């Protein structure tokens, strides 16, 4: 029985990055032996165990065989005679198909270390085509590491899309990979890779339809990467991804991939108020208050902040952003209205009276 650190932990260590989690592969052991040693079994698809002390995951070395379309169509074989090399061969990319032995020896049968140095994402074997989620993962890794995709791997991804494998992706997996990719350092690279291999038109057709040329527009790349550089939250980055789409198309996309409510709502607000949030827009008091009300800015001030971050990145604004200053000041002026006093003075028309007072406060600010 031998234990190896595998996958992302080995990759990140070689890149000099902090290792968050370690996954282990155990060679030469059976489920019964793992249980005897105190490991606790978890999962139902294949034998994975938690270490009795560290609670880190230890999986028995296994092989896979494709049995049906889609990412769930696999059978697994885990047994003491499965070698480490066989286990590594089933992995997606060479940079994820390395292992570190207990004595520190690097096991790298597919040239992952060399591809790390060259900044290349390359598939391990033709079995890559058996799991359509790998298309999304390659695009996400491109966004994380700013690596290039090997030509042969990109060609393989195109063939997978043409064969309909991307159509088998379920919404949950699309959103999982999309949201993680948007949170990487260069999310535009994810979009560019998906478009180049044809997958964007299958998994995010509403976004793909907004592009007239084969390449991802420079403006989209700039605005979405700007949000990443500034550390903006996922809803902001998602809104910037879909802001060129029509409102109905964006809502259809969000519903299909089960996007969280905060992402869905911010995207709709950003699309609806895009022209009003441009640096050159001049808003009167009524329009300003309407925007604040629609954004629910009085109950959820953070939503207004996120909306302004979307507008700022969409405009590629540097330094002072006039809509931010104007709307935040207007919101503060409207909040300063004494709603309680107005309610006591106008008990029969409280909402209308409060709104009129807010309009007066905003108008006074704009003079």
C-alpha positions, 0 to 999 in steps of 0.5 A, a space after each residue: 500500500 502506497 499513498 501519493 499526493 495527486 492533482 492540483 496540490 502537486 501542480 500548485 506546489 510546482 507553480 509556487 502557489 499556496 496549496 489549499 487542499 491535498 488529494 491523495 491516491 492510495 495504490 495497493 489497498 482494498 476498501 476493507 483494508 482502508 476501513 481496518 486502518 480507520 479510514 471512513 468511507 464517503 461517497 457512493 460512486 467510487 471508493 473515497 475515504 477520509 483519513 482518521 486524523 486529518 480528514 483529508 480525502 484518500 481515493 483508491 487508485 481507479 480506472 474509468 470506462 465510458 458507458 453512456 453519453 454525458 459526464 455521468 456515463 462512466 463505470 469505475 474499477 478500483 482494486 489493489 492491482 490498479 497502478 498509479 500510472 493507470 490512475 493518472 492516465 484517466 485525468 484531464 490535463 497533463 498539469 493535473 496528472 502528476 503525483 508526489 510520493 511520500 519520499 518526495 519523488 515526483 511522478 510525471 508520466 505525461 510531461 505535466 511539469 514541462 507543460 507548466 513551465 511552457 504555460 500550456 494546457 494539454 490533454 492527457 489522452 484521447 479519453 479526454 473526450 469522454 467527459 464534456 465537463 472537461 471543456 469547461 474546465 480547460 477554459 476555466 484553467 485558462 482563465 486562472 493561469 493565463 495558459 494557452 490551450 495546446 492546438 491538439 487539445 483545442 481541436 479535440 474540444 471542437 470535435 467534442 462540441 460537434 459530436 454533441 457532447 456539450 449538449 449533455 452538460 446539465 445546468 448545475 455543472 455549467 453554472 459551477 464551472 462558469 461561476 468559478 471561471 468568472 472568479 479567476 484572474 482573467 475570466 475573459 480567457 474562459 469566454 474566448 476559449 469556449 467561443 473558439 471551440 464552439 462551446 459558448 454557442 451550446 452552453 451560453 447561446 444568449 451570450 454567443 449571439 451578442 458577438 458579430 465576429 468570431 473573436 470575443 470583443 476587446 471591450 467585453 474582455 476589458 470590462 470583465 477582466 477589469 472587474 476581476 482586477 478590482 476584486 469585484 464579486 461574482 454578481 458584478 462579473 456575471 452581469 458584465 458577461 451578459 450585459 450585451 444581451 436583451 433582457 429576455 435572453 439574459 433572463 432565459 439564460 439565468 433560468 436555464 443555468 439556475 443562476 443565483 438570485 443576486 446574479 440574476 437580479 443585478 444582471 437585469 438591473 444592469 441591462 435595464 439601466 445601462 444607458 442611465 448609468 453612462 458617464 454622460 447621462 444626465 438624470 433628473 430627480 424623478 428618474 434618479 429616484 426611480 432608479 434607486 427604487 428599482 434597485 431597492 437601494 434603500 433596503 439593499 444599499 449593497 445592491 446599488 454599490 454592485 450596480 455602480 461597479 458594473 457601470 464603472 467597468 462597462 464604461 471602462 472608467 478610470 478615477 472618479 465615476 460621475 454616476 457613482 458620486 451622483 447616485 450615492 449622494 442622491 441615495 443619502 439625501 433620500 434616506 435623510 428624509 424623516 419618514 416617521 414625521 411624514 407618516 404622522 403628518 400625512 397618515 392617509 398618503 404615507 408612500 406618496 408623501 415620502 416619495 415626494 419628500 425624497 424627490 424634493 431632497 434629490 432635486 435640491 441636491 441637483 441644483 
